[in-house]
Amino acid sequence: MKSIGNGSPEQCAYNLLRISRGEVPYERLKGLSTATIDAPAAMATTDVEADAEWVVETYEPRVDVNSINLSASDISGGDFSIAADITVRKDEELE
């Protein structure tokens, strides 16, 4: 994402974590992979957290990712949430 004109860095990181890979035309890598949907829980958790970190670091240069946590709100239903701990970079660090 561009460093200006797209809203706050926090909002952009949030939006990136809600996109499925392949959903954005001409940017098919942007978003989280859906390949781990039917994977075992332990492997899926690790893969999704690593994938989420890569997506935010790649497409939102205004933030640093401190941690990504995946938690299941309803394991039997497959519902989960992603919490990202990010730090917004200062302008000097972007140059």
C-alpha positions as YAML, in Angstrom:
chain: A
units: angstrom
residues:
- id: 1
  name: MET
  ca: [0.00, 0.00, 0.00]
- id: 2
  name: LYS
  ca: [1.11, 3.55, -0.57]
- id: 3
  name: SER
  ca: [2.43, 5.54, 2.36]
- id: 4
  name: ILE
  ca: [-0.13, 8.30, 1.81]
- id: 5
  name: GLY
  ca: [-3.75, 8.43, 0.74]
- id: 6
  name: ASN
  ca: [-4.85, 5.06, 2.12]
- id: 7
  name: GLY
  ca: [-5.89, 5.88, 5.65]
- id: 8
  name: SER
  ca: [-4.17, 5.06, 8.89]
- id: 9
  name: PRO
  ca: [-1.51, 2.32, 9.01]
- id: 10
  name: GLU
  ca: [-3.53, 0.44, 11.62]
- id: 11
  name: GLN
  ca: [-6.60, 0.38, 9.38]
- id: 12
  name: CYS
  ca: [-4.57, -0.77, 6.40]
- id: 13
  name: ALA
  ca: [-3.03, -3.63, 8.42]
- id: 14
  name: TYR
  ca: [-6.51, -4.60, 9.62]
- id: 15
  name: ASN
  ca: [-7.81, -4.61, 6.05]
- id: 16
  name: LEU
  ca: [-4.90, -6.76, 4.86]
- id: 17
  name: LEU
  ca: [-5.69, -9.39, 7.47]
- id: 18
  name: ARG
  ca: [-9.29, -9.64, 6.24]
- id: 19
  name: ILE
  ca: [-8.43, -10.31, 2.58]
- id: 20
  name: SER
  ca: [-8.22, -13.85, 1.20]
- id: 21
  name: ARG
  ca: [-5.37, -14.55, -1.21]
- id: 22
  name: GLY
  ca: [-6.57, -14.34, -4.81]
- id: 23
  name: GLU
  ca: [-9.33, -11.87, -3.98]
- id: 24
  name: VAL
  ca: [-7.53, -8.75, -5.27]
- id: 25
  name: PRO
  ca: [-7.21, -8.50, -9.07]
- id: 26
  name: TYR
  ca: [-3.63, -7.88, -10.30]
- id: 27
  name: GLU
  ca: [-2.34, -8.53, -6.74]
- id: 28
  name: ARG
  ca: [-3.13, -12.23, -6.35]
- id: 29
  name: LEU
  ca: [-0.60, -12.70, -3.50]
- id: 30
  name: LYS
  ca: [-2.13, -9.99, -1.33]
- id: 31
  name: GLY
  ca: [-4.14, -11.49, 1.53]
- id: 32
  name: LEU
  ca: [-4.09, -14.62, 3.65]
- id: 33
  name: SER
  ca: [-3.78, -18.06, 2.09]
- id: 34
  name: THR
  ca: [-6.81, -20.32, 2.29]
- id: 35
  name: ALA
  ca: [-4.69, -23.46, 1.76]
- id: 36
  name: THR
  ca: [-4.59, -24.24, 5.49]
- id: 37
  name: ILE
  ca: [-8.35, -24.33, 6.01]
- id: 38
  name: ASP
  ca: [-8.52, -28.13, 6.25]
- id: 39
  name: ALA
  ca: [-5.06, -28.61, 7.79]
- id: 40
  name: PRO
  ca: [-4.57, -29.91, 11.35]
- id: 41
  name: ALA
  ca: [-5.02, -27.15, 13.91]
- id: 42
  name: ALA
  ca: [-1.40, -27.01, 15.11]
- id: 43
  name: MET
  ca: [0.00, -26.73, 11.59]
- id: 44
  name: ALA
  ca: [-2.69, -24.29, 10.45]
- id: 45
  name: THR
  ca: [-2.04, -21.97, 13.40]
- id: 46
  name: THR
  ca: [1.68, -21.73, 12.66]
- id: 47
  name: ASP
  ca: [1.13, -21.29, 8.93]
- id: 48
  name: VAL
  ca: [-1.56, -18.64, 9.28]
- id: 49
  name: GLU
  ca: [0.48, -16.62, 11.80]
- id: 50
  name: ALA
  ca: [3.55, -16.69, 9.54]
- id: 51
  name: ASP
  ca: [1.46, -15.86, 6.48]
- id: 52
  name: ALA
  ca: [-0.26, -12.96, 8.25]
- id: 53
  name: GLU
  ca: [3.07, -11.53, 9.35]
- id: 54
  name: TRP
  ca: [4.43, -11.77, 5.80]
- id: 55
  name: VAL
  ca: [1.36, -10.06, 4.31]
- id: 56
  name: VAL
  ca: [1.46, -7.11, 6.72]
- id: 57
  name: GLU
  ca: [5.24, -6.66, 6.43]
- id: 58
  name: THR
  ca: [5.11, -6.86, 2.63]
- id: 59
  name: TYR
  ca: [2.12, -4.64, 1.89]
- id: 60
  name: GLU
  ca: [2.18, -2.15, 4.78]
- id: 61
  name: PRO
  ca: [5.66, -0.62, 5.16]
- id: 62
  name: ARG
  ca: [4.47, 1.92, 7.74]
- id: 63
  name: VAL
  ca: [4.21, -0.69, 10.51]
- id: 64
  name: ASP
  ca: [6.43, -3.20, 12.28]
- id: 65
  name: VAL
  ca: [4.83, -6.48, 13.30]
- id: 66
  name: ASN
  ca: [5.61, -7.41, 16.91]
- id: 67
  name: SER
  ca: [3.45, -10.54, 17.04]
- id: 68
  name: ILE
  ca: [0.51, -12.28, 15.39]
- id: 69
  name: ASN
  ca: [-1.82, -14.47, 17.44]
- id: 70
  name: LEU
  ca: [-4.48, -16.78, 16.07]
- id: 71
  name: SER
  ca: [-7.23, -17.83, 18.46]
- id: 72
  name: ALA
  ca: [-10.20, -20.11, 17.87]
- id: 73
  name: SER
  ca: [-13.49, -18.71, 19.10]
- id: 74
  name: ASP
  ca: [-15.45, -21.79, 18.01]
- id: 75
  name: ILE
  ca: [-13.21, -24.77, 17.23]
- id: 76
  name: SER
  ca: [-16.02, -27.06, 16.06]
- id: 77
  name: GLY
  ca: [-17.39, -24.35, 13.76]
- id: 78
  name: GLY
  ca: [-14.00, -23.30, 12.44]
- id: 79
  name: ASP
  ca: [-14.29, -19.70, 13.62]
- id: 80
  name: PHE
  ca: [-11.05, -17.96, 14.48]
- id: 81
  name: SER
  ca: [-9.69, -14.47, 14.94]
- id: 82
  name: ILE
  ca: [-6.32, -12.93, 14.23]
- id: 83
  name: ALA
  ca: [-4.81, -10.37, 16.60]
- id: 84
  name: ALA
  ca: [-1.83, -8.41, 15.36]
- id: 85
  name: ASP
  ca: [0.41, -6.42, 17.68]
- id: 86
  name: ILE
  ca: [1.93, -3.72, 15.46]
- id: 87
  name: THR
  ca: [3.97, -0.59, 15.97]
- id: 88
  name: VAL
  ca: [3.58, 2.35, 13.59]
- id: 89
  name: ARG
  ca: [6.95, 3.48, 12.26]
- id: 90
  name: LYS
  ca: [8.07, 7.06, 12.52]
- id: 91
  name: ASP
  ca: [8.50, 9.02, 9.26]
- id: 92
  name: GLU
  ca: [12.30, 8.99, 9.54]
- id: 93
  name: GLU
  ca: [12.41, 5.19, 9.49]
- id: 94
  name: LEU
  ca: [10.61, 5.01, 6.14]
- id: 95
  name: GLU
  ca: [13.21, 6.98, 4.22]
...
